[in-house]
């Protein structure tokens, strides 16, 4: 630096002029010094203008400088000294553009100031003498005398390093998963759109692998969420280590990851990736003193010329669903049959949303009777869907998709509202009405408040409803769902375990939930025989367990008098099934029961 020196010229009359002094030698062809050419630029007016605002300039946190038309600093404030690490006396006479990491860019902006009179918010990077960098916004305007002649430029550089870092942090958070450091769903969808467009240009495909960690909930439940987070981080690291350069991976939620493979020429490219990832993840993990042997289910799909990022991920998700349904710890490839199923599934989901909006769901009631006396002691509310084109649909036609998409929460809310309305209208109705509740519903944040709200709105005693939870669903209830059931039980509502006797852990359900009743699974009832059989023994054993725990016992699916007689002899208190009445739009009275 040091291209010019600040000096003061004295006129014969004593007047002083502040100048920037430049000089260079003049040599002949042999290199001999013949003379020195010197120049002194009058910067008095510029320095005085800067000096007149010195107190304000020095109090500014921005780097403020006065610059001659040649681009040399004539004055600078303390903020500039701090930003560059160069004393003020050394700064004066140096080229201002050399204070930046891109001096050519700074010089171009400086020339622009002379052309347009000012420059506003140009991003540059200032360099400190010790190498530290500072992001700034550069602003400048020309300074003229009374006749309009340009005397120089006043420039300001505002430190925006903190702002830029905060912006970068926000951008990072918007597109990354904080736990694993992987990209998130938003980024995956964006980059997948770009990858699909690039693949179409060259006639190749894009592969998508939907990776789901098997039985991850058991890790969280048994070892805690901190251990679960550690497992997820380890799995993420293993996936990244197995990917090729250019492959992409993101965590899109919970225990689910998506791998995107660009420029797929052969299906084997995608399958080899699935095999590598599956093998790598399945190695043991030591966490909190426990050894975990993780496995993954993987859904695989490759793009077609009409694929979008959403449709490709849906196809991979459908394949994942098949892999999990086939026993987990395996991968499954999306095929044409699955495509038809996926289209039907998406259509059903859209119809469900419209059906919920149009309140197309209503209740059929099936009576529950006392096996000894034969009179009605309650009803079960069974949802039906009046589909505009397919007619009356039963739960098995739509509940699986409703549960998978979360739409079951809205359907359940409509069912509960209709049940409470009927109970308010029929205070004489015998016994309570049982309402089926899935694990998805019970885990929803507003489910308990919804139940309480409906009971209050319709002024219904909680004792007039029973919450039916299947044995399998009961095993996957979250802690908040268990707390909600305990609260309702304390308020007076009944809690029954539905489809009992065929699940994987019946006894633990009775131990862990505030159960008031058990409903024997209809598959056991259907297998009952006049002579002693395996089914008869199981049904009798469950009856003894129910009576020993002083619970209400209800046998489901009774279709014949023989079944009813066997169950009554075994000690079953109540029964339900076609023998006593099919589901109907209105609750049954004793006079309407078959044989009455």
C-alpha positions as a Python dict, from the first residue, in 0.01 Angstrom:
ca = {
    (1, 'X'): (0, 0, 0),
    (2, 'X'): (143, 352, 74),
    (3, 'X'): (80, 491, -276),
    (4, 'X'): (57, 852, -159),
    (5, 'X'): (165, 1055, 140),
    (6, 'X'): (-36, 1319, 323),
    (7, 'X'): (152, 1652, 334),
    (8, 'X'): (73, 2017, 385),
    (9, 'X'): (189, 2278, 133),
    (10, 'X'): (260, 2634, 254),
    (11, 'X'): (175, 2925, 23),
    (12, 'X'): (398, 3235, 21),
    (13, 'X'): (114, 3422, 188),
    (14, 'X'): (104, 3164, 465),
    (15, 'X'): (-203, 2973, 344),
    (16, 'X'): (-188, 2600, 404),
    (17, 'X'): (-312, 2332, 161),
    (18, 'X'): (-354, 1967, 253),
    (19, 'X'): (-241, 1737, -25),
    (20, 'X'): (-173, 1376, -109),
    (21, 'X'): (181, 1364, -245),
    (22, 'X'): (279, 1115, -516),
    (23, 'X'): (616, 1087, -686),
    (24, 'X'): (796, 858, -932),
    (25, 'X'): (1142, 857, -1089),
    (26, 'X'): (1206, 903, -1459),
    (27, 'X'): (1486, 694, -1609),
    (28, 'X'): (1660, 674, -1947),
    (29, 'X'): (1693, 361, -2157),
    (30, 'X'): (1991, 248, -1952),
    (31, 'X'): (1805, 289, -1625),
    (32, 'X'): (1981, 603, -1515),
    (33, 'X'): (1769, 838, -1305),
    (34, 'X'): (1711, 1157, -1499),
    (35, 'X'): (1446, 1322, -1286),
    (36, 'X'): (1157, 1278, -1043),
    (37, 'X'): (802, 1363, -1135),
    (38, 'X'): (588, 1465, -837),
    (39, 'X'): (217, 1540, -796),
    (40, 'X'): (24, 1686, -506),
    (41, 'X'): (-356, 1647, -507),
    (42, 'X'): (-537, 1916, -310),
    (43, 'X'): (-766, 1737, -65),
    (44, 'X'): (-819, 2030, 169),
    (45, 'X'): (-1192, 2063, 103),
    (46, 'X'): (-1247, 1690, 130),
    (47, 'X'): (-1050, 1667, 457),
    (48, 'X'): (-1228, 1969, 601),
    (49, 'X'): (-1572, 1827, 511),
    (50, 'X'): (-1476, 1502, 684),
    (51, 'X'): (-1332, 1694, 981),
    (52, 'X'): (-1644, 1909, 1019),
    (53, 'X'): (-1843, 1597, 1105),
    (54, 'X'): (-1563, 1429, 1302),
    (55, 'X'): (-1757, 1380, 1626),
    (56, 'X'): (-2044, 1212, 1444),
    (57, 'X'): (-1812, 1010, 1221),
    (58, 'X'): (-1606, 881, 1511),
    (59, 'X'): (-1918, 772, 1701),
    (60, 'X'): (-2036, 561, 1405),
    (61, 'X'): (-1988, 184, 1413),
    (62, 'X'): (-1956, 185, 1033),
    (63, 'X'): (-1621, 220, 860),
    (64, 'X'): (-1627, 574, 715),
    (65, 'X'): (-1360, 709, 480),
    (66, 'X'): (-1300, 1005, 253),
    (67, 'X'): (-1145, 907, -79),
    (68, 'X'): (-976, 1117, -345),
    (69, 'X'): (-1078, 1091, -712),
    (70, 'X'): (-776, 862, -759),
    (71, 'X'): (-916, 621, -501),
    (72, 'X'): (-677, 712, -219),
    (73, 'X'): (-791, 742, 140),
    (74, 'X'): (-765, 1099, 267),
    (75, 'X'): (-920, 1034, 608),
    (76, 'X'): (-1078, 751, 804),
    (77, 'X'): (-1258, 701, 1134),
    (78, 'X'): (-1169, 470, 1423),
    (79, 'X'): (-1414, 201, 1304),
    (80, 'X'): (-1207, 170, 985),
    (81, 'X'): (-890, 136, 1191),
    (82, 'X'): (-1054, -145, 1392),
    (83, 'X'): (-1188, -318, 1081),
    (84, 'X'): (-852, -318, 899),
    (85, 'X'): (-608, -329, 1190),
    (86, 'X'): (-413, -46, 1023),
    (87, 'X'): (-339, 280, 1212),
    (88, 'X'): (-506, 588, 1072),
    (89, 'X'): (-175, 749, 981),
    (90, 'X'): (-93, 446, 764),
    (91, 'X'): (-437, 430, 606),
    (92, 'X'): (-420, 784, 470),
    (93, 'X'): (-278, 773, 122),
    (94, 'X'): (-348, 405, 64),
    (95, 'X'): (-587, 265, -194),
    (96, 'X'): (-927, 197, -36),
    (97, 'X'): (-1004, -96, -266),
    (98, 'X'): (-703, -282, -120),
    (99, 'X'): (-891, -310, 208),
    (100, 'X'): (-1115, -574, 50),
    (101, 'X'): (-1065, -938, -50),
    (102, 'X'): (-1175, -853, -404),
    (103, 'X'): (-1003, -520, -481),
    (104, 'X'): (-1106, -532, -848),
    (105, 'X'): (-1473, -554, -750),
    (106, 'X'): (-1432, -270, -498),
    (107, 'X'): (-1257, -58, -765),
    (108, 'X'): (-1538, -125, -1013),
    (109, 'X'): (-1794, -10, -757),
    (110, 'X'): (-1584, 301, -690),
    (111, 'X'): (-1586, 387, -1062),
    (112, 'X'): (-1962, 333, -1065),
    (113, 'X'): (-1994, 600, -799),
    (114, 'X'): (-1835, 854, -1033),
    (115, 'X'): (-2072, 754, -1311),
    (116, 'X'): (-2398, 750, -1113),
    (117, 'X'): (-2313, 966, -813),
    (118, 'X'): (-2367, 692, -554),
    (119, 'X'): (-2354, 321, -474),
    (120, 'X'): (-2601, 153, -239),
    (121, 'X'): (-2557, -169, -38),
    (122, 'X'): (-2297, -352, -242),
    (123, 'X'): (-2180, -669, -58),
    (124, 'X'): (-1802, -690, -8),
    (125, 'X'): (-1562, -855, 234),
    (126, 'X'): (-1308, -646, 427),
    (127, 'X'): (-977, -802, 528),
    (128, 'X'): (-814, -725, 865),
    (129, 'X'): (-436, -714, 883),
    (130, 'X'): (-443, -1038, 1087),
    (131, 'X'): (-644, -1216, 817),
    (132, 'X'): (-987, -1190, 981),
    (133, 'X'): (-1267, -1128, 733),
    (134, 'X'): (-1572, -910, 783),
    (135, 'X'): (-1882, -908, 560),
    (136, 'X'): (-1992, -551, 482),
    (137, 'X'): (-2244, -357, 280),
    (138, 'X'): (-2062, -83, 87),
    (139, 'X'): (-2227, 256, 27),
    (140, 'X'): (-2069, 567, -131),
    (141, 'X'): (-2155, 908, -274),
    (142, 'X'): (-1951, 1178, -448),
    (143, 'X'): (-1861, 1506, -280),
    (144, 'X'): (-1870, 1821, -496),
    (145, 'X'): (-1774, 2183, -449),
    (146, 'X'): (-2015, 2475, -503),
    (147, 'X'): (-1942, 2467, -875),
    (148, 'X'): (-2026, 2097, -901),
    (149, 'X'): (-1673, 1976, -940),
    (150, 'X'): (-1608, 1633, -790),
    (151, 'X'): (-1363, 1663, -501),
    (152, 'X'): (-1382, 1305, -386),
    (153, 'X'): (-1601, 1031, -243),
    (154, 'X'): (-1739, 959, 101),
    (155, 'X'): (-1774, 584, 157),
    (156, 'X'): (-1921, 372, 434),
    (157, 'X'): (-1885, -1, 501),
    (158, 'X'): (-2137, -152, 747),
    (159, 'X'): (-2049, -476, 925),
    (160, 'X'): (-2320, -733, 846),
    (161, 'X'): (-2120, -1043, 945),
    (162, 'X'): (-2356, -1128, 1231),
    (163, 'X'): (-2662, -1075, 1012),
    (164, 'X'): (-2517, -1295, 737),
    (165, 'X'): (-2429, -1566, 985),
    (166, 'X'): (-2780, -1554, 1129),
    (167, 'X'): (-2926, -1576, 778),
    (168, 'X'): (-2703, -1871, 695),
    (169, 'X'): (-2806, -2039, 1021),
    (170, 'X'): (-3174, -1993, 936),
    (171, 'X'): (-3121, -2131, 586),
    (172, 'X'): (-2935, -2427, 733),
    (173, 'X'): (-3215, -2492, 982),
    (174, 'X'): (-3476, -2465, 705),
    (175, 'X'): (-3315, -2745, 504),
    (176, 'X'): (-3141, -2965, 762),
    (177, 'X'): (-3243, -3205, 1035),
    (178, 'X'): (-3097, -3076, 1364),
    (179, 'X'): (-3044, -3424, 1513),
    (180, 'X'): (-2853, -3598, 1235),
    (181, 'X'): (-2728, -3301, 1032),
    (182, 'X'): (-2882, -3459, 720),
    (183, 'X'): (-3097, -3265, 478),
    (184, 'X'): (-3469, -3259, 558),
    (185, 'X'): (-3784, -3330, 357),
    (186, 'X'): (-3806, -2979, 210),
    (187, 'X'): (-3455, -3001, 66),
    (188, 'X'): (-3506, -3356, -62),
    (189, 'X'): (-3820, -3251, -251),
    (190, 'X'): (-3645, -2947, -402),
    (191, 'X'): (-3336, -3136, -515),
    (192, 'X'): (-3544, -3429, -636),
    (193, 'X'): (-3731, -3196, -872),
    (194, 'X'): (-3397, -3081, -1017),
    (195, 'X'): (-3266, -3439, -1043),
    (196, 'X'): (-3581, -3555, -1225),
    (197, 'X'): (-3551, -3271, -1475),
    (198, 'X'): (-3185, -3352, -1540),
    (199, 'X'): (-3262, -3723, -1578),
    (200, 'X'): (-3533, -3655, -1837),
    (201, 'X'): (-3286, -3462, -2052),
    (202, 'X'): (-3055, -3762, -2085),
    (203, 'X'): (-3322, -4032, -2082),
    (204, 'X'): (-3218, -4184, -1751),
    (205, 'X'): (-3411, -4239, -1427),
    (206, 'X'): (-3383, -4129, -1065),
    (207, 'X'): (-3397, -4384, -786),
    (208, 'X'): (-3562, -4323, -448),
    (209, 'X'): (-3518, -4545, -144),
    (210, 'X'): (-3753, -4499, 151),
    (211, 'X'): (-3568, -4638, 455),
    (212, 'X'): (-3756, -4710, 780),
    (213, 'X'): (-3587, -4829, 1101),
    (214, 'X'): (-3773, -5139, 1222),
    (215, 'X'): (-3919, -5143, 1575),
    (216, 'X'): (-3763, -4807, 1660),
    (217, 'X'): (-4049, -4723, 1899),
    (218, 'X'): (-3935, -5009, 2123),
    (219, 'X'): (-3596, -4839, 2162),
    (220, 'X'): (-3756, -4511, 2268),
    (221, 'X'): (-3998, -4684, 2503),
    (222, 'X'): (-3742, -4907, 2672),
    (223, 'X'): (-3424, -4695, 2673),
    (224, 'X'): (-3560, -4342, 2642),
    (225, 'X'): (-3554, -4076, 2370),
    (226, 'X'): (-3189, -3986, 2429),
    (227, 'X'): (-3091, -4342, 2338),
    (228, 'X'): (-3326, -4329, 2041),
    (229, 'X'): (-3162, -4009, 1919),
    (230, 'X'): (-2820, -4172, 1947),
    (231, 'X'): (-2939, -4467, 1738),
    (232, 'X'): (-3080, -4234, 1472),
    (233, 'X'): (-2753, -4039, 1454),
    (234, 'X'): (-2555, -4362, 1417),
    (235, 'X'): (-2786, -4491, 1145),
    (236, 'X'): (-2759, -4159, 960),
    (237, 'X'): (-2379, -4177, 974),
    (238, 'X'): (-2381, -4532, 839),
    (239, 'X'): (-2609, -4440, 549),
    (240, 'X'): (-2389, -4146, 449),
    (241, 'X'): (-2078, -4366, 463),
    (242, 'X'): (-2232, -4615, 216),
    (243, 'X'): (-2344, -4366, -48),
    (244, 'X'): (-2163, -4289, -371),
    (245, 'X'): (-2050, -3939, -457),
    (246, 'X'): (-2354, -3754, -590),
    (247, 'X'): (-2611, -3967, -405),
    (248, 'X'): (-2830, -3774, -166),
    (249, 'X'): (-2985, -3861, 168),
    (250, 'X'): (-3224, -3687, 404),
    (251, 'X'): (-3417, -3761, 719),
    (252, 'X'): (-3779, -3682, 653),
    (253, 'X'): (-3917, -3749, 999),
    (254, 'X'): (-3910, -3990, 1290),
    (255, 'X'): (-3714, -4300, 1192),
    (256, 'X'): (-3754, -4250, 817),
    (257, 'X'): (-3479, -4161, 570),
    (258, 'X'): (-3485, -4105, 195),
    (259, 'X'): (-3195, -4180, -39),
    (260, 'X'): (-3197, -4027, -387),
    (261, 'X'): (-2978, -4184, -656),
    (262, 'X'): (-2913, -3971, -962),
    (263, 'X'): (-2871, -4083, -1321),
    (264, 'X'): (-2988, -4444, -1285),
    (265, 'X'): (-2916, -4647, -1598),
    (266, 'X'): (-2984, -4991, -1452),
    (267, 'X'): (-3216, -5104, -1173),
    (268, 'X'): (-2923, -5292, -1022),
    (269, 'X'): (-2766, -4957, -928),
    (270, 'X'): (-3054, -4894, -690),
    (271, 'X'): (-3072, -5249, -559),
    (272, 'X'): (-2701, -5253, -478),
    (273, 'X'): (-2747, -4935, -277),
    (274, 'X'): (-3033, -5095, -81),
    (275, 'X'): (-2819, -5400, -7),
    (276, 'X'): (-2522, -5188, 109),
    (277, 'X'): (-2733, -4968, 333),
    (278, 'X'): (-2926, -5261, 482),
    (279, 'X'): (-2607, -5452, 561),
    (280, 'X'): (-2433, -5149, 711),
    (281, 'X'): (-2722, -5049, 937),
    (282, 'X'): (-2773, -5403, 1066),
    (283, 'X'): (-2439, -5403, 1252),
    (284, 'X'): (-2482, -5394, 1630),
    (285, 'X'): (-2505, -5057, 1806),
    (286, 'X'): (-2392, -5007, 2165),
    (287, 'X'): (-2608, -4743, 2332),
    (288, 'X'): (-2637, -4663, 2702),
    (289, 'X'): (-2489, -4998, 2797),
    (290, 'X'): (-2725, -5197, 2576),
    (291, 'X'): (-2658, -5376, 2250),
    (292, 'X'): (-2912, -5307, 1977),
    (293, 'X'): (-2934, -5507, 1653),
    (294, 'X'): (-3113, -5270, 1414),
    (295, 'X'): (-3280, -5370, 1091),
    (296, 'X'): (-3447, -5163, 823),
    (297, 'X'): (-3731, -5200, 579),
    (298, 'X'): (-3671, -5029, 244),
    (299, 'X'): (-3913, -4926, -27),
    (300, 'X'): (-3758, -4871, -372),
    (301, 'X'): (-3894, -4685, -672),
    (302, 'X'): (-3744, -4548, -994),
    (303, 'X'): (-3883, -4255, -1186),
    (304, 'X'): (-4074, -4256, -1511),
    (305, 'X'): (-4091, -3966, -1761),
    (306, 'X'): (-4405, -3842, -1584),
    (307, 'X'): (-4277, -3871, -1226),
    (308, 'X'): (-4274, -3576, -990),
    (309, 'X'): (-4088, -3559, -660),
    (310, 'X'): (-4414, -3622, -473),
    (311, 'X'): (-4521, -3916, -688),
    (312, 'X'): (-4178, -4082, -676),
    (313, 'X'): (-4167, -4062, -297),
    (314, 'X'): (-4525, -4193, -279),
    (315, 'X'): (-4426, -4492, -490),
    (316, 'X'): (-4124, -4561, -266),
    (317, 'X'): (-4347, -4523, 41),
    (318, 'X'): (-4595, -4772, -104),
    (319, 'X'): (-4311, -5019, -159),
    (320, 'X'): (-4196, -4958, 199),
    (321, 'X'): (-4545, -5039, 324),
    (322, 'X'): (-4531, -5371, 138),
    (323, 'X'): (-4184, -5449, 280),
    (324, 'X'): (-4306, -5387, 635),
    (325, 'X'): (-4624, -5588, 576),
    (326, 'X'): (-4412, -5878, 448),
    (327, 'X'): (-4227, -5907, 777),
    (328, 'X'): (-3980, -5615, 786),
    (329, 'X'): (-3599, -5638, 761),
    (330, 'X'): (-3623, -5650, 382),
    (331, 'X'): (-3658, -5429, 78),
    (332, 'X'): (-3940, -5422, -177),
    (333, 'X'): (-3949, -5276, -526),
    (334, 'X'): (-4247, -5074, -650),
    (335, 'X'): (-4415, -5261, -940),
    (336, 'X'): (-4715, -5218, -1169),
    (337, 'X'): (-4952, -5403, -935),
    (338, 'X'): (-4843, -5182, -651),
    (339, 'X'): (-4893, -4883, -878),
    (340, 'X'): (-5256, -4978, -926),
    (341, 'X'): (-5292, -5024, -552),
    (342, 'X'): (-5121, -4690, -489),
    (343, 'X'): (-5354, -4512, -732),
    (344, 'X'): (-5655, -4672, -563),
    (345, 'X'): (-5513, -4578, -223),
    (346, 'X'): (-5461, -4215, -327),
    (347, 'X'): (-5812, -4202, -474),
    (348, 'X'): (-5954, -4341, -151),
    (349, 'X'): (-5759, -4084, 50),
    (350, 'X'): (-5900, -3801, -161),
    (351, 'X'): (-6251, -3945, -126),
    (352, 'X'): (-6203, -3969, 251),
    (353, 'X'): (-6110, -3602, 274),
    (354, 'X'): (-6416, -3505, 73),
    (355, 'X'): (-6635, -3743, 274),
    (356, 'X'): (-6519, -3589, 601),
    (357, 'X'): (-6591, -3240, 468),
    (358, 'X'): (-6940, -3350, 360),
    (359, 'X'): (-7010, -3549, 681),
    (360, 'X'): (-7074, -3871, 488),
    (361, 'X'): (-6991, -4091, 789),
    (362, 'X'): (-7267, -4218, 1016),
    (363, 'X'): (-7327, -4483, 1279),
    (364, 'X'): (-7478, -4829, 1279),
    (365, 'X'): (-7553, -4973, 1625),
    (366, 'X'): (-7520, -5340, 1718),
    (367, 'X'): (-7678, -5454, 2044),
    (368, 'X'): (-7485, -5616, 2329),
    (369, 'X'): (-7702, -5852, 2536),
    (370, 'X'): (-7680, -6027, 2872),
    (371, 'X'): (-7635, -6397, 2783),
    (372, 'X'): (-7827, -6517, 3091),
    (373, 'X'): (-8139, -6303, 3054),
    (374, 'X'): (-8120, -6204, 2685),
    (375, 'X'): (-8194, -5834, 2734),
    (376, 'X'): (-8000, -5543, 2582),
    (377, 'X'): (-7728, -5404, 2809),
    (378, 'X'): (-7555, -5173, 2561),
    (379, 'X'): (-7454, -5113, 2199),
    (380, 'X'): (-7141, -5084, 1990),
    (381, 'X'): (-7117, -4789, 1752),
    (382, 'X'): (-6991, -4909, 1412),
    (383, 'X'): (-6899, -4647, 1155),
    (384, 'X'): (-7030, -4663, 799),
    (385, 'X'): (-6952, -4446, 498),
    (386, 'X'): (-7219, -4340, 255),
    (387, 'X'): (-6985, -4310, -45),
    (388, 'X'): (-7140, -4105, -329),
    (389, 'X'): (-7045, -4359, -602),
    (390, 'X'): (-6960, -4685, -420),
    (391, 'X'): (-7257, -4693, -186),
    (392, 'X'): (-7246, -4806, 176),
    (393, 'X'): (-6889, -4893, 286),
    (394, 'X'): (-6791, -5090, 596),
    (395, 'X'): (-6491, -5003, 815),
    (396, 'X'): (-6264, -5265, 654),
    (397, 'X'): (-6307, -5079, 323),
    (398, 'X'): (-6145, -4755, 440),
    (399, 'X'): (-6015, -4753, 799),
    (400, 'X'): (-5663, -4876, 712),
    (401, 'X'): (-5605, -4579, 481),
    (402, 'X'): (-5778, -4345, 726),
    (403, 'X'): (-5542, -4456, 1004),
    (404, 'X'): (-5230, -4432, 783),
    (405, 'X'): (-5314, -4076, 676),
    (406, 'X'): (-5436, -3951, 1013),
    (407, 'X'): (-5784, -3889, 871),
    (408, 'X'): (-5918, -4137, 1125),
    (409, 'X'): (-5897, -3856, 1380),
    (410, 'X'): (-6161, -3656, 1193),
    (411, 'X'): (-6378, -3962, 1133),
    (412, 'X'): (-6356, -4058, 1500),
    (413, 'X'): (-6457, -3707, 1600),
    (414, 'X'): (-6769, -3729, 1383),
    (415, 'X'): (-6855, -4072, 1530),
    (416, 'X'): (-6817, -3948, 1887),
    (417, 'X'): (-7030, -3642, 1817),
    (418, 'X'): (-7312, -3855, 1673),
    (419, 'X'): (-7295, -4099, 1965),
    (420, 'X'): (-7315, -3818, 2221),
    (421, 'X'): (-7605, -3662, 2033),
    (422, 'X'): (-7795, -3994, 2041),
    (423, 'X'): (-7724, -4046, 2412),
    (424, 'X'): (-7855, -3697, 2486),
    (425, 'X'): (-8167, -3768, 2279),
    (426, 'X'): (-8223, -4113, 2434),
    (427, 'X'): (-8170, -4094, 2811),
    (428, 'X'): (-8371, -4421, 2838),
    (429, 'X'): (-8133, -4617, 2616),
    (430, 'X'): (-8018, -4930, 2804),
    (431, 'X'): (-7650, -4947, 2891),
    (432, 'X'): (-7356, -4756, 2748),
    (433, 'X'): (-7248, -4721, 2384),
    (434, 'X'): (-6902, -4850, 2296),
    (435, 'X'): (-6692, -4636, 2063),
    (436, 'X'): (-6390, -4783, 1882),
    (437, 'X'): (-6074, -4575, 1921),
    (438, 'X'): (-5748, -4644, 1739),
    (439, 'X'): (-5400, -4590, 1878),
    (440, 'X'): (-5361, -4307, 1625),
    (441, 'X'): (-5666, -4126, 1761),
    (442, 'X'): (-5577, -4172, 2127),
    (443, 'X'): (-5228, -4034, 2062),
    (444, 'X'): (-5358, -3721, 1886),
    (445, 'X'): (-5294, -3407, 2095),
    (446, 'X'): (-5658, -3293, 2099),
    (447, 'X'): (-5833, -3628, 2137),
    (448, 'X'): (-5901, -3614, 2511),
    (449, 'X'): (-6020, -3253, 2486),
    (450, 'X'): (-6253, -3356, 2201),
    (451, 'X'): (-6407, -3637, 2409),
    (452, 'X'): (-6452, -3406, 2708),
    (453, 'X'): (-6595, -3133, 2486),
    (454, 'X'): (-6857, -3359, 2329),
    (455, 'X'): (-6963, -3502, 2665),
    (456, 'X'): (-7001, -3150, 2801),
    (457, 'X'): (-7174, -3008, 2492),
    (458, 'X'): (-7438, -3282, 2496),
    (459, 'X'): (-7452, -3311, 2875),
    (460, 'X'): (-7373, -3683, 2865),
    (461, 'X'): (-7256, -3874, 3172),
    (462, 'X'): (-6913, -4028, 3092),
    (463, 'X'): (-7041, -4356, 3237),
    (464, 'X'): (-7267, -4388, 2931),
    (465, 'X'): (-6975, -4440, 2693),
    (466, 'X'): (-6713, -4713, 2667),
    (467, 'X'): (-6383, -4671, 2483),
    (468, 'X'): (-6300, -4986, 2284),
    (469, 'X'): (-5927, -5029, 2208),
    (470, 'X'): (-5807, -5339, 2025),
    (471, 'X'): (-5552, -5555, 2203),
    (472, 'X'): (-5294, -5491, 1930),
    (473, 'X'): (-5352, -5114, 1936),
    (474, 'X'): (-5330, -5112, 2315),
    (475, 'X'): (-4972, -5238, 2293),
    (476, 'X'): (-4866, -4937, 2082),
    (477, 'X'): (-5036, -4666, 2287),
    (478, 'X'): (-4817, -4369, 2370),
    (479, 'X'): (-4775, -4250, 2725),
    (480, 'X'): (-5003, -3954, 2660),
    (481, 'X'): (-5271, -4189, 2521),
    (482, 'X'): (-5250, -4408, 2831),
    (483, 'X'): (-5284, -4097, 3048),
    (484, 'X'): (-5591, -3990, 2848),
    (485, 'X'): (-5756, -4330, 2897),
    (486, 'X'): (-5677, -4320, 3269),
    (487, 'X'): (-5837, -3974, 3291),
    (488, 'X'): (-6156, -4091, 3118),
    (489, 'X'): (-6173, -4400, 3337),
    (490, 'X'): (-6148, -4183, 3645),
    (491, 'X'): (-6430, -3968, 3507),
    (492, 'X'): (-6652, -4276, 3483),
    (493, 'X'): (-6611, -4399, 3125),
    (494, 'X'): (-6552, -4767, 3058),
    (495, 'X'): (-6234, -4898, 2891),
    (496, 'X'): (-6268, -5227, 2702),
    (497, 'X'): (-5998, -5428, 2526),
    (498, 'X'): (-6139, -5538, 2191),
    (499, 'X'): (-6044, -5850, 1987),
    (500, 'X'): (-5893, -6006, 2298),
    (501, 'X'): (-5722, -6344, 2287),
    (502, 'X'): (-5535, -6331, 1956),
    (503, 'X'): (-5282, -6056, 2020),
    (504, 'X'): (-4917, -6098, 2121),
    (505, 'X'): (-4937, -5987, 2484),
    (506, 'X'): (-5286, -6006, 2631),
    (507, 'X'): (-5195, -6016, 2999),
    (508, 'X'): (-4972, -5708, 2986),
    (509, 'X'): (-5261, -5508, 2838),
    (510, 'X'): (-5485, -5595, 3134),
    (511, 'X'): (-5204, -5503, 3370),
    (512, 'X'): (-5102, -5171, 3214),
    (513, 'X'): (-5436, -5013, 3121),
    (514, 'X'): (-5732, -4911, 3342),
    (515, 'X'): (-5945, -5181, 3181),
    (516, 'X'): (-6309, -5240, 3283),
    (517, 'X'): (-6400, -5503, 3024),
    (518, 'X'): (-6275, -5757, 2772),
    (519, 'X'): (-6427, -5851, 2435),
    (520, 'X'): (-6341, -6205, 2325),
    (521, 'X'): (-6219, -6209, 1966),
    (522, 'X'): (-6480, -6341, 1722),
    (523, 'X'): (-6226, -6581, 1567),
    (524, 'X'): (-6222, -6778, 1890),
    (525, 'X'): (-6602, -6773, 1905),
    (526, 'X'): (-6634, -6902, 1549),
    (527, 'X'): (-6412, -7201, 1631),
    (528, 'X'): (-6622, -7318, 1928),
    (529, 'X'): (-6756, -7673, 1896),
    (530, 'X'): (-7013, -7885, 2076),
    (531, 'X'): (-6738, -8119, 2193),
    (532, 'X'): (-6433, -7999, 2379),
    (533, 'X'): (-6177, -7829, 2152),
    (534, 'X'): (-5876, -7604, 2164),
    (535, 'X'): (-6097, -7297, 2105),
    (536, 'X'): (-6334, -7403, 2384),
    (537, 'X'): (-6044, -7435, 2627),
    (538, 'X'): (-5904, -7094, 2535),
    (539, 'X'): (-6244, -6925, 2565),
    (540, 'X'): (-6302, -7086, 2906),
    (541, 'X'): (-5956, -6978, 3023),
    (542, 'X'): (-6011, -6618, 2919),
    (543, 'X'): (-6351, -6622, 3093),
    (544, 'X'): (-6187, -6732, 3417),
    (545, 'X'): (-5928, -6457, 3382),
    (546, 'X'): (-6199, -6196, 3321),
    (547, 'X'): (-6406, -6305, 3620),
    (548, 'X'): (-6098, -6325, 3840),
    (549, 'X'): (-6014, -5963, 3757),
    (550, 'X'): (-6380, -5862, 3803),
    (551, 'X'): (-6408, -5729, 3450),
    (552, 'X'): (-6706, -5726, 3216),
    (553, 'X'): (-6677, -6010, 2964),
    (554, 'X'): (-6831, -5975, 2618),
    (555, 'X'): (-6806, -6246, 2352),
    (556, 'X'): (-6813, -6107, 1996),
    (557, 'X'): (-6933, -6264, 1672),
    (558, 'X'): (-7202, -6498, 1816),
    (559, 'X'): (-7402, -6631, 1523),
    (560, 'X'): (-7557, -6954, 1653),
    (561, 'X'): (-7747, -7059, 1961),
    (562, 'X'): (-7485, -7330, 2022),
    (563, 'X'): (-7212, -7067, 2052),
    (564, 'X'): (-7427, -6862, 2289),
    (565, 'X'): (-7502, -7167, 2507),
    (566, 'X'): (-7133, -7268, 2529),
    (567, 'X'): (-7022, -6918, 2620),
    (568, 'X'): (-7297, -6875, 2878),
    (569, 'X'): (-7197, -7207, 3036),
    (570, 'X'): (-6835, -7093, 3046),
    (571, 'X'): (-6936, -6787, 3245),
    (572, 'X'): (-6934, -6519, 2977),
    (573, 'X'): (-7159, -6238, 3095),
    (574, 'X'): (-7250, -6067, 2768),
    (575, 'X'): (-7261, -6144, 2398),
    (576, 'X'): (-7275, -5964, 2067),
    (577, 'X'): (-7333, -6089, 1714),
    (578, 'X'): (-7582, -6160, 1437),
    (579, 'X'): (-7772, -6401, 1662),
    (580, 'X'): (-7889, -6102, 1866),
    (581, 'X'): (-7906, -5840, 1595),
    (582, 'X'): (-7721, -5702, 1296),
    (583, 'X'): (-7584, -5346, 1301),
    (584, 'X'): (-7863, -5102, 1220),
    (585, 'X'): (-7906, -4723, 1190),
    (586, 'X'): (-8094, -4709, 1520),
    (587, 'X'): (-8026, -4882, 1854),
    (588, 'X'): (-8230, -5197, 1915),
    (589, 'X'): (-8493, -5237, 2185),
    (590, 'X'): (-8566, -5568, 2348),
    (591, 'X'): (-8884, -5605, 2145),
    (592, 'X'): (-8679, -5582, 1823),
    (593, 'X'): (-8434, -5857, 1916),
    (594, 'X'): (-8466, -6186, 1724),
    (595, 'X'): (-8699, -6427, 1899),
    (596, 'X'): (-8874, -6150, 2098),
}
